[in-house]
């Protein structure tokens, strides 16, 4: 049976194992690194410490997910790259070709700057969260005394119908999107289209938000386990429909959210094994679809497995973008402002045009884009001061937004956890068409307000 004591013990063992593996990885990577070793040492200590600290001490889901993605995109990606490749001859995976002769002096200077800016950024994020947690938003009681009573009554009274409508809506949207290719990652959107945005909203996060709401309301253990096992299948179908290879993150976040509601430990292992199998198959299928859509050669089974390994180690957003911006000579405050003004008018993004020197091409349906990430984007300004001030502002806003989500979802930990992840995911992949990120965030807040006001209306209905 479920034991809170055993759960905490298992979590602590897992955290210590991750710390041990990081120390081993660091020891191997620093052996291969020939340049800027001192800066890399400091960068490694800060990165590993912050990840380990947030596992143990995080107050906000936002902080936990930011620390994980910073670790994956900056330190982990760097360490694996130094172990597998020789930086003397090639750059990070998502960096443009360069005619610069990589002398020892150049590499020392360049890597030191990349590591130092990364260390400064992570430290600022850590300190901002620390101050917010301990001196500003220290209130630990529930933010909202209201509960999802109205929605729960409606759910309990109409449970079978709601489950049927949910799966019918999900399968219908997925099927229509797959047949007509309404919305998917890499699609070129020429004009604003209401249908496309409705499909994007529901397929990218709306359907899973509804799933989180059901899980928050469901008390029957058997129903909950059935729904949790069906959720990866739904995520699998959505991933294929929108050509996404990020399914596992959303599923793990949702599963992490319901630990407090499940009663048997052995279910965790079965679910995680099932999830990994489904995720692996989805990555292979989506990779094949993407290659076909971009008129590239379809990979053989060995190459597909290799591609899966590359995705697992080298496709995180972070250090590539920062390295590219550090090397770019024409950055500055005007460059930063121009990037903020970018609108979706061309198939070639501002980042690609300036960093990769890409010119507009006649992509018929599909293209893949590079993104710099939010730290590299802020460093367009070429100012550490601007970087620091902006990071402090962003982290403060995100902490307050999580509290807003918690308040208007009536303290739903599952909904708050999932939407905090969605916010962070978008932030980590920030860097092209900035105004669309505000639009994306506005839709999420609209969904949360919808939950709140629906609950109030249903409360009035059942109190009559």
C-alpha positions in Angstrom: 0.0 0.0 0.0 0.9 3.7 -0.4 3.3 5.0 2.3 4.2 8.7 2.5 7.3 7.8 4.4 8.4 5.3 1.7 7.5 7.8 -1.1 9.8 10.4 0.5 12.6 7.9 0.9 12.3 6.8 -2.7 12.4 10.4 -3.9 15.5 11.1 -1.8 17.2 8.1 -3.3 16.4 9.2 -6.8 17.7 12.8 -6.1 20.9 11.4 -4.6 21.3 9.1 -7.7 20.9 12.1 -10.0 23.5 14.0 -8.0 25.9 11.1 -8.2 25.5 10.7 -11.9 26.0 14.5 -12.4 29.3 14.3 -10.5 30.4 11.4 -12.6 29.4 13.2 -15.8 31.2 16.4 -14.7 34.4 14.4 -13.9 34.4 12.9 -17.4 33.5 16.1 -19.2 36.2 18.3 -17.5 38.8 15.7 -18.5 38.0 16.2 -22.2 37.6 20.0 -21.9 40.8 21.8 -22.9 39.7 25.4 -22.6 38.2 27.7 -19.9 38.3 25.0 -17.3 38.0 27.4 -14.3 34.8 29.0 -15.7 33.4 25.6 -16.5 34.1 24.4 -13.0 32.1 27.3 -11.5 29.4 26.9 -14.1 29.1 23.2 -13.2 29.0 23.8 -9.4 26.2 26.4 -9.8 24.2 24.3 -12.3 24.3 21.1 -10.3 23.7 22.8 -7.0 20.7 24.7 -8.3 19.1 21.6 -9.7 19.7 19.6 -6.5 18.5 22.5 -4.4 15.2 22.9 -6.3 14.5 19.2 -6.1 14.7 19.5 -2.3 13.4 23.1 -1.6 11.2 24.3 -4.4 8.2 26.4 -3.4 6.9 26.9 -7.0 6.4 24.5 -9.8 7.7 27.3 -12.0 11.0 27.2 -10.2 11.3 23.4 -10.4 10.7 23.4 -14.2 12.9 26.4 -14.9 15.8 24.7 -13.0 15.3 21.4 -14.8 15.3 23.0 -18.3 18.3 25.3 -17.5 20.2 22.3 -16.3 19.3 20.3 -19.5 19.8 23.1 -21.9 23.0 24.6 -20.5 25.1 22.3 -18.3 23.9 18.8 -19.3 24.0 19.7 -23.0 27.5 21.2 -22.6 28.9 18.3 -20.6 27.6 15.6 -23.0 28.9 17.6 -26.0 32.4 17.9 -24.5 32.4 14.2 -23.9 31.2 13.1 -27.3 32.8 15.8 -29.6 35.9 17.9 -29.9 34.9 21.6 -29.5 38.2 22.6 -31.1 36.8 21.8 -34.6 33.0 22.2 -34.3 30.5 24.3 -32.5 27.5 23.3 -30.4 24.8 21.3 -32.4 22.6 24.3 -33.2 25.3 26.7 -34.2 26.0 28.1 -37.7 29.1 27.3 -39.7 31.8 29.9 -39.1 34.9 31.0 -40.9 36.6 32.0 -37.6 39.8 30.2 -36.9 39.3 28.6 -33.5 42.6 29.3 -31.8 43.2 28.5 -28.2 42.9 32.2 -27.3 39.5 32.5 -29.1 38.1 29.3 -27.5 39.2 30.4 -24.0 37.6 33.8 -24.4 34.4 32.6 -26.1 33.8 29.6 -23.7 34.6 31.7 -20.6 32.0 34.3 -21.7 29.4 31.6 -22.4 30.0 29.9 -19.0 30.2 33.1 -17.1 26.9 34.5 -18.5 25.2 31.1 -17.9 26.5 31.1 -14.3 25.3 34.7 -13.7 21.9 34.0 -15.2 21.3 30.8 -13.1 22.5 32.6 -10.0 20.2 35.6 -10.6 17.2 33.2 -11.1 18.1 31.3 -8.0 18.5 34.4 -5.8 15.2 35.9 -7.2 13.3 32.8 -6.3 15.0 32.6 -2.9 14.0 36.2 -2.0 10.5 35.7 -3.3 10.1 32.4 -1.4 11.5 33.7 1.9 10.8 37.4 2.1 8.0 38.4 -0.3 5.4 35.6 -1.0 5.9 33.7 2.2 2.2 33.0 2.9 1.8 29.3 3.1 -1.9 29.0 3.7 -4.3 28.4 0.8 -4.6 31.3 -1.5 -8.3 30.8 -2.0 -10.8 29.4 0.5 -13.2 28.4 -2.3 -13.2 24.9 -3.7 -14.2 23.4 -7.0 -17.5 22.5 -5.5 -19.8 23.6 -8.3 -17.7 21.9 -11.0 -17.2 18.8 -8.9 -21.0 18.4 -8.4 -21.5 18.8 -12.1 -18.7 16.3 -12.8 -20.1 13.7 -10.3 -23.6 14.0 -11.7 -22.5 13.7 -15.3 -19.3 11.7 -15.1 -20.0 9.1 -17.8 -21.3 11.8 -20.3 -18.3 14.1 -19.7 -15.8 11.3 -20.2 -17.5 10.3 -23.4 -17.6 13.9 -24.7 -14.0 14.4 -23.8 -12.7 11.4 -25.7 -15.1 12.0 -28.6 -13.8 15.6 -28.8 -10.2 14.6 -28.5 -10.3 11.8 -31.1 -12.4 14.1 -33.5 -9.9 17.0 -33.3 -6.9 14.7 -33.6 -8.4 12.8 -36.6 -9.5 16.0 -38.4 -6.1 17.6 -37.8 -4.3 14.5 -39.0 -6.4 14.3 -42.2 -6.5 18.0 -43.1 -3.1 19.1 -41.5 -4.8 22.1 -39.8 -2.1 22.7 -37.2 1.3 21.2 -36.5 4.8 22.2 -35.5 6.8 23.6 -38.4 3.7 24.5 -40.5 4.0 27.9 -42.3 1.0 30.1 -41.3 0.4 32.8 -43.9 -2.6 34.6 -42.4 -4.5 34.5 -39.1 -7.1 31.7 -39.2 -9.6 31.1 -36.4 -9.9 27.4 -37.2 -6.1 26.9 -37.0 -5.8 28.7 -33.7 -8.7 26.7 -32.2 -7.0 23.5 -33.2 -3.6 24.7 -31.9 -5.1 25.8 -28.6 -6.8 22.5 -27.9 -4.1 20.2 -29.3 -1.1 22.0 -27.8 -2.4 22.2 -24.2 -6.2 22.5 -24.0 -7.1 18.8 -24.1 -4.5 17.9 -21.5 -5.8 20.8 -19.3 -9.2 19.2 -19.4 -7.6 15.9 -18.5 -6.0 17.6 -15.5 -9.3 19.0 -14.4 -10.9 15.5 -14.6 -8.0 14.1 -12.5 -8.5 16.8 -9.9 -12.2 16.0 -9.6 -12.0 12.2 -9.8 -11.9 10.3 -6.5 -12.5 6.8 -7.7 -9.1 5.1 -7.7 -10.0 2.6 -10.5 -11.3 5.4 -12.7 -8.2 7.5 -12.0 -5.8 4.7 -13.0 -7.7 3.9 -16.2 -7.7 7.6 -17.1 -3.9 7.9 -16.3 -3.2 4.9 -18.5 -5.3 6.3 -21.4 -3.7 9.7 -21.1 -0.3 8.6 -22.7 -2.3 7.1 -25.6 -4.1 10.4 -26.1 -0.7 12.2 -25.8 0.7 9.8 -28.4 -2.1 10.5 -30.9 -1.8 14.3 -30.3 2.0 14.1 -30.8 1.6 12.4 -34.1 -1.1 14.8 -35.2 0.9 18.0 -34.4 4.4 16.4 -35.2 5.7 16.9 -31.7 8.4 14.9 -29.9 7.8 16.5 -26.5 5.0 14.2 -25.3 6.9 12.7 -22.3 7.3 16.0 -20.5 3.6 16.8 -20.3 2.8 13.2 -19.3 5.4 13.1 -16.5 4.2 16.5 -15.2 0.6 15.3 -15.1 1.7 12.0 -13.4 3.9 13.9 -10.9 0.8 16.0 -10.1 -1.3 13.1 -8.9 1.1 11.3 -6.6 -0.9 12.4 -3.6 -4.1 10.8 -5.1 -2.7 7.4 -5.9 -2.5 4.7 -3.3 -0.2 2.0 -4.7 3.5 2.3 -5.4 3.7 -0.6 -7.9 1.4 1.3 -10.3 4.1 4.0 -10.7 6.6 1.5 -12.2 4.1 0.0 -14.5 2.9 3.4 -15.7 6.5 4.8 -16.3 7.5 1.7 -18.3 4.3 2.0 -20.4 5.0 5.7 -20.9 8.5 5.2 -22.1 7.5 2.6 -24.6 4.7 4.8 -26.0 7.0 7.8 -26.1 9.8 6.0 -27.9 7.4 4.8 -30.6 5.9 8.3 -30.9 9.4 9.9 -31.4 10.2 7.4 -34.2 6.9 8.0 -36.0 7.1 11.8 -35.7 10.7 11.9 -36.8 9.8 9.9 -39.9 6.9 12.2 -40.6 9.1 15.3 -40.2 11.7 14.0 -42.6 9.1 13.1 -45.2 7.5 16.6 -45.0 10.9 18.3 -45.4 11.7 16.0 -48.4 14.6 14.4 -46.5 15.7 10.7 -46.7 13.8 8.4 -44.3 16.1 7.0 -41.7 16.7 3.2 -41.2 15.9 1.7 -37.8 19.5 2.1 -36.5 19.5 5.8 -37.6 16.1 6.4 -35.9 17.5 5.0 -32.6 20.5 7.2 -33.0 18.2 10.2 -33.7 16.4 9.3 -30.4 19.7 9.5 -28.5 20.5 12.8 -30.1 17.1 14.2 -29.1 17.7 13.0 -25.5 21.0 14.7 -25.2 21.5 17.5 -27.7 18.1 19.0 -28.6 17.6 21.0 -25.4 17.4 24.8 -25.8 20.0 26.9 -24.1 23.7 26.9 -24.5 23.7 26.8 -28.3 21.7 30.0 -28.6 23.8 31.8 -26.0 27.0 30.7 -27.7 25.7 32.0 -31.0 24.8 35.4 -29.5 28.1 35.7 -27.7 29.9 35.2 -31.0 27.7 37.6 -32.9 29.5 41.0 -33.2 26.5 43.3 -34.1 24.3 42.7 -31.0 23.3 45.6 -28.9 20.2 47.4 -27.5 18.8 48.3 -30.9 19.3 44.7 -32.0 17.4 43.6 -28.9 14.5 46.0 -29.6 14.2 45.0 -33.2 14.0 41.4 -32.2 11.2 42.2 -29.8 9.2 43.8 -32.7 9.5 40.7 -34.9 6.2 39.7 -36.4 5.3 36.5 -38.3 5.7 37.9 -41.8 8.5 35.7 -43.2 9.4 32.0 -43.2 12.9 33.0 -42.0 12.9 34.3 -38.4 14.9 37.3 -37.1 17.2 34.9 -35.3 17.9 32.7 -38.3 18.3 35.7 -40.7 21.0 37.3 -38.5 22.7 34.4 -36.9 22.5 31.7 -39.6 22.4 34.2 -42.5 19.4 32.5 -43.9 17.4 34.1 -46.7 13.7 33.7 -47.4 12.9 30.6 -49.2 9.8 29.2 -50.8 8.9 26.6 -48.2 5.7 25.0 -49.4 4.3 23.6 -46.3 6.9 22.8 -43.6 10.1 24.2 -42.1 12.0 23.7 -38.9 13.2 26.7 -36.9 16.0 27.3 -34.5 15.2 29.2 -31.3 17.7 31.0 -29.1 16.0 30.6 -25.7 15.1 33.4 -23.3 18.5 34.0 -21.8 20.2 34.2 -25.2 17.4 36.5 -26.4 17.8 38.9 -23.5 21.6 38.9 -24.2 20.8 40.4 -27.7 21.3 43.6 -25.7 24.9 42.8 -25.1 24.4 44.0 -21.5 24.7 41.9 -18.3 22.8 44.6 -16.5 19.9 44.3 -18.9 20.1 40.6 -18.6 20.0 40.7 -14.8 17.1 43.3 -14.6 15.0 41.4 -17.1 15.5 38.0 -15.4 14.5 39.4 -12.0 11.4 40.9 -13.6 10.5 37.7 -15.5 11.0 35.4 -12.5 8.9 37.7 -10.3 6.1 37.8 -12.8 6.1 34.1 -13.2 5.9 33.5 -9.5 2.9 35.8 -9.3 1.3 34.2 -12.3 1.6 30.8 -10.6 -0.2 32.2 -7.6 -2.9 33.7 -9.9 -3.4 30.2 -11.5 -3.5 28.7 -8.1 -6.1 31.2 -6.9 -8.4 31.0 -9.9 -8.2 27.2 -10.0 -9.3 27.0 -6.4 -5.9 25.6 -5.2 -5.9 22.8 -7.7 -2.4 21.4 -7.5 -2.8 19.4 -10.7 -4.1 22.3 -12.8 -1.5 24.7 -11.3 1.3 22.2 -11.9 0.5 21.6 -15.5 -0.1 25.2 -16.5 3.1 26.3 -14.7 4.9 23.8 -16.9 3.2 25.1 -20.0 4.3 28.7 -19.1 7.9 27.5 -18.5 8.0 25.4 -21.7 7.1 28.5 -23.7 9.7 30.6 -21.9 12.5 28.1 -22.5 11.6 28.1 -26.2 11.3 31.8 -26.4 13.0 33.8 -29.1 10.9 34.1 -32.2 7.8 36.1 -32.7 7.7 37.4 -29.1 4.2 38.9 -29.4 2.8 35.4 -30.0 4.1 34.3 -26.6 1.9 37.0 -25.0 -1.0 35.8 -27.0 -0.3 32.2 -25.9 -0.1 33.2 -22.3 -3.3 35.2 -22.5 -5.2 32.1 -23.8 -3.9 30.1 -20.8 -5.1 32.7 -18.3 -8.4 32.9 -20.1 -8.8 29.1 -19.6 -8.1 29.6 -15.9 -10.6 32.4 -15.5 -13.1 30.1 -17.3 -12.6 27.4 -14.6 -13.1 30.0 -11.9 -16.3 31.6 -13.3 -17.8 28.3 -14.4 -17.4 27.1 -10.8 -19.1 30.2 -9.4 -22.0 29.8 -11.8 -22.4 26.1 -11.1 -22.3 26.9 -7.3 -25.2 29.2 -7.8 -27.1 26.6 -9.8 -26.7 23.9 -7.2 -27.4 26.2 -4.3 -30.9 27.1 -5.7 
